[in-house]
Amino acid sequence: GFQGIYRDISERKLAGQKLKAERDFAQQVMNTMGQTLVVSNADFCIEYMNGAAIRLCGYPMESVLGKLTLDFVTPEDQYIVLQACERLLRGEMAAFEVRLRHADDHLIPVLATAAPILQGDKMVGAIFVGSDLTERKQAEEERQQLQAQLFQAQKLEAVGTLASGIAHDFNNILTVMLGCTELAMDEVLVKT
């Protein structure tokens, strides 16, 4: 004979398929969003980066997994990230601006927002969302250059107006002098 126990696991399989579909959807959303997304563990070691973050930093995913988020920030800005990490450990959000070092060694200004991943009161990870500020910084520099050029043009215009006013005043004085000279010459001619 044969004896056995059968269980219907179709609900469990359906739940697993649904969970996988939701995970795939979330993965697709994270990879197609324009902002960078980095997920770290409680020690701030990178566990996940979306496509935008990989493109921004220029490193392949395999080379960044397990590394500290701090490793990709310029040494001058690391204290900013450390302050943000302290806030995350207290369960608070943090917003900050730092410069990241790209794989080819150029610097990228980034505006980041970080939020802790909490389980109860304990932080088990963090989510960092960032925006590349390169274009904004370049536009700001161009605006400042244009403003400096405008200021220089205004100074030259003011000097021109001042010179014009002085020339006009000088011309008025010369006109009086020429008039007096002509009268004196007429007097000399009349006497001779």
Salt bridges, closest charged atoms under 4 A:
ASP24 OD2 - LYS20 NZ 2.86
GLU76 OE1 - ARG99 NH2 3.85
ASP77 OD2 - ARG99 NE 3.03
GLU92 OE1 - ARG87 NE 3.16
GLU92 OE1 - ARG90 NH2 3.38
GLU97 OE2 - LYS137 NZ 2.70
ASP104 OD1 - HIS102 ND1 2.97
ASP104 OD1 - HIS106 ND1 2.39
ASP105 OD1 - ARG101 NH1 3.41
GLU140 OE2 - ARG143 NH2 2.70
